[in-house]
């Protein structure tokens, strides 16, 4: 390696030849083998070319860096890596070399399946790549067929890049920048999204279109505008973000007229479901790890989760809180219940969809345009996988069965024992009653022989209550016959209401005053 050959020259050179020829600043990474065969890897701590002394700091035993969970692209052109467990970020490129007017990051995607490479487009129509393992940035190519701002970037399964701009130019390139094909997206194009060999585009005064990259340059499906409103005014076409649902014919759009629409390309050209959300343009969309849910954000910081399975319209499931200002990008994790969002408030946020709570919030010091989440996150809890042991389970089943059989036998023997005990108790109680009666008879006979009087026996007095009506009749019959009294049944007797008393002009009842 370069470090090994450099160190070899330093050790073998003379005393006066290293002062102006070699420069080893502190922190230079070096790697070489010693005369004993030991492998040394580290950084230069101190170097004196006159005395030929080289001090190296060993970094082989240092702790590995934490995994970068999230990547964001800023309007200043800075690319940042975020650690969600620490709520911290790291600048991946040099800020001194950036010009916001030239290097602003407009779109960003992962460049490989291992997610170790980032591909992003800049406002100067450049396509650049950044390797997260070596922290090196490289320019891939320039998109030369136009002068408008790039607003779409997609990496196909064949490792080809699809790029779009505001003028409606949609081009397919290889990694070296050679143009393979071109498509007419329409003037005013604002968004692009791909799924496999299909891409969907939309914009202002530009109806949504779907292209097949392998078949032809013409769109395979074009949307149709909704009917005019109640005042017979045409509804403007203004798709600000678009998403193709994987492995289906469903298309989702978010419009500048604060509408979220769902199209079924097999059924019709007009939306099959839609919902009007708030009163601000919908600027960002993203798919969830559930196929029937989608995220949406608007220009006032409202962030919502929607369900596409409504009978007549798209249903709002919940709102995710914490945003302030316009949301520019949303990225839903493809396999885990997490979603990341960013915008002009300079914060990158990650929400947990199970608890609907904010799990991470990182201040990035710049307005953010793009956000990406890795498949493996440091905030994800590891799942405990239990090993399946079929033989062990079968043995446990046999043991449990044997225990049940032995338990049933023991229960039968125990029941016989308890029956015998019950019989003995019954016989014992009968004998006790007979003995008690015999004792009482003996005591009576002995008392009579001695001339003692027998104790008096207590008799119960039985009283029967007469009904209330009969008591009333008896009382009335026992009284004077001259009194003119009517007999009223006690069961049907009702209290007479008090008569009102008039005092002046006020009507007063007894016990109450109005």
Buried (B, 14 or more C-beta within 10 A) or exposed (E): EEBEEBBEEBEEBEEEEBEEEEEBEEEBEBBBEEEEEEEBBBBBEEBEBEEBEBEBEEEEEEEEEBBBBBBBBBBBBBBBBBBBBEBEBEBBBEEEEBEBEEBBBBBBBBBEEEBBBBBBBBBBBBBBBBBBEEEEBEEBBEBEEBEBBBBBBBBBEEEBBBBBBBBBBBBBBBBEBEBEBEBBBBEBBBBBBBBEEBBBBBBBEBBBBBBBBEEEEEBEBEBEEBEEEEEEEEEEBBBBBBBBBEEEBBBBBBBBBBBBBBBBBEEEBBBBBBBEBEEBBBBBBBBBBEBEBBBBBBBBBBBBBBBBEBEEBBBBBEEBEBBEBBBBBBBBBEEBBBBBBBBBBBBBBBBBBEEBEBBBEBEBEBBBBBBBBBEEBBBBEEEEEEEEEEEEEEEEEEEEEEEEEEEEEEEEEEEEEEEEEEEEEEEEEEEEEEEEEEEEEEEEEEEEEEEEEEEEEEEEEEEEEEEEBEEBBEEBEEEEEEEEEEEEEEEEEEEEEEEEEEEEEEEEEEEEEE
